[in-house]
């Protein structure tokens, strides 16, 4: 007889003679699984972004470490053991690696979060040149004190005022430029 559970067919390559391109035909189950994985990843990024922002606003000296500790405690509360050793081993194994899924800067609540996830490849070159210039490589000018800040900063380095809408727009445009570079594989490390 027929199997009770339908096995997923392997991805097959189908040629499109008109366009000369190949594409994969996936089973509905594999498409749903990929969509679920992408959704979980997007929600995870939003959660990490919200945690970092919250700990930054609360004045934590190391918001990233506070967010990691918060997630470790959350895992324990969910019944998953997340030992410090396992977390640090994961951190070391992931050091220097970019995520395999590339999300647009528009998908982040704050454009600086895009830079935290994917890095800021142009920052190293900018630091060698000395003082940052406004509107150059995502640098934004504080609307209160006039200090020029790097795009990764959500608050002014000098007066601690939150970046305004103009600064957000400058940083978002810069992130979109970085996004295009990452899509093309043209990243300056």
C-alpha positions in Angstrom: 0.0 0.0 0.0 0.7 3.7 0.1 2.7 5.2 2.9 0.7 6.9 5.6 3.1 9.8 5.9 4.1 11.5 2.7 7.8 11.9 2.3 9.1 15.3 1.3 10.5 15.3 -2.2 14.1 16.5 -2.6 14.5 20.0 -4.1 14.7 19.6 -7.9 16.2 22.0 -10.3 13.9 23.0 -13.1 15.2 24.9 -16.1 13.4 27.9 -17.5 14.5 27.9 -21.1 13.0 31.4 -21.7 15.0 33.0 -18.9 17.9 30.6 -18.9 17.7 30.4 -15.1 17.3 27.6 -12.6 15.2 27.6 -9.5 14.3 25.1 -6.8 10.8 23.6 -6.4 10.3 22.9 -2.7 7.6 20.9 -1.1 5.0 22.9 0.9 6.4 21.4 4.1 9.9 22.7 3.4 8.6 26.1 2.4 6.6 26.4 5.6 9.7 25.2 7.6 11.8 27.9 5.9 9.2 30.6 6.6 8.9 29.5 10.2 12.7 29.6 10.6 12.9 33.1 9.1 10.1 34.3 11.3 11.7 32.9 14.5 15.0 34.5 13.4 13.3 37.9 12.8 11.5 37.8 16.2 14.8 36.8 17.8 16.5 39.8 16.3 13.7 42.1 17.4 13.9 40.6 20.9 17.7 41.2 21.0 17.3 44.7 19.7 14.7 45.5 22.3 16.8 44.0 25.1 19.9 46.0 24.0 17.9 49.2 23.7 16.3 48.7 27.2 19.7 48.1 28.9 21.3 51.0 27.0 18.5 53.3 28.2 18.9 52.0 31.7 22.5 53.0 31.6 24.1 49.5 31.8 27.9 49.7 31.2 27.7 46.6 29.0 24.2 46.3 27.5 25.3 43.2 25.4 26.4 41.3 28.5 23.2 42.2 30.3 21.1 41.0 27.3 23.0 37.7 27.2 22.5 37.2 30.9 18.8 38.0 30.5 18.5 35.5 27.7 20.3 32.8 29.8 17.8 33.3 32.6 14.9 33.2 30.1 16.2 29.8 28.8 16.4 28.5 32.4 12.8 29.7 33.0 11.7 27.9 29.8 13.3 24.7 31.1 16.3 24.7 28.9 19.7 24.5 30.6 22.0 27.2 29.2 25.2 26.9 31.2 27.6 29.8 31.1 30.2 27.5 29.6 27.9 26.5 26.7 27.1 30.1 26.0 30.7 31.3 26.0 31.7 28.3 23.8 28.9 29.4 21.4 30.1 33.0 21.5 33.7 31.9 20.7 32.6 29.6 17.8 30.5 32.4 16.3 33.2 35.1 16.8 34.0 36.8 13.5 31.1 35.1 11.6 28.3 37.0 10.0 24.8 35.6 10.2 23.9 33.4 7.2 20.5 35.1 6.7 20.7 38.7 5.5 17.8 40.9 6.6 17.2 44.4 5.3 17.9 47.4 7.7 14.2 48.2 7.3 13.4 45.1 9.2 15.1 46.4 12.4 13.4 48.6 14.9 16.6 50.7 15.1 19.0 51.0 12.2 22.0 50.7 14.5 20.9 47.2 15.3 21.6 46.2 11.7 25.2 47.3 12.3 25.5 45.4 15.5 24.3 42.2 13.8 26.2 42.5 10.5 29.1 44.7 11.5 30.2 48.1 10.2 32.8 47.4 7.5 33.5 51.1 6.8 34.0 52.0 10.4 37.7 50.9 10.5 38.6 53.1 7.6 36.7 56.1 9.2 38.6 55.7 12.5 41.9 56.0 10.8 40.9 59.4 9.4 40.4 61.0 12.8 37.4 63.0 13.8 34.1 61.9 12.2 32.4 64.2 9.7 28.6 64.6 9.7 26.7 62.7 6.9 29.9 60.7 6.0 29.4 56.9 6.3 26.4 57.2 8.5 27.8 59.7 11.0 25.1 61.9 12.4 25.1 65.3 14.2 23.4 65.6 17.6 20.5 68.1 17.4 21.2 69.3 20.9 25.0 69.8 21.2 26.2 69.5 17.6 28.6 66.6 18.3 29.2 64.3 15.4 28.6 60.6 16.3 29.3 57.3 14.6 26.3 55.4 13.1 26.4 52.6 15.7 25.6 55.2 18.5 21.9 55.5 19.4 22.7 58.3 21.8 25.1 61.3 21.5 28.5 60.4 22.9 28.9 63.9 24.4 25.5 64.8 25.9 23.7 61.3 25.9 20.6 62.7 24.1 18.8 60.1 21.9 19.4 60.3 18.2 16.7 62.2 16.5 14.7 61.5 13.3 17.3 63.2 11.1 20.1 61.1 12.6 18.0 57.9 12.2 17.4 58.7 8.5 21.2 59.3 7.9 22.0 56.0 9.7 19.3 54.1 7.8 20.6 55.3 4.4 24.1 54.2 5.4 22.8 50.8 6.5 21.0 50.4 3.2 24.3 51.0 1.5 26.0 48.4 3.7 23.1 46.0 2.9 23.7 46.4 -0.8 27.4 45.7 -0.4 26.7 42.6 1.6 24.2 41.4 -1.0 26.8 41.8 -3.7 29.5 40.2 -1.5 31.6 43.4 -1.6 32.4 43.9 2.0 35.5 45.7 3.3 36.8 44.0 6.4 
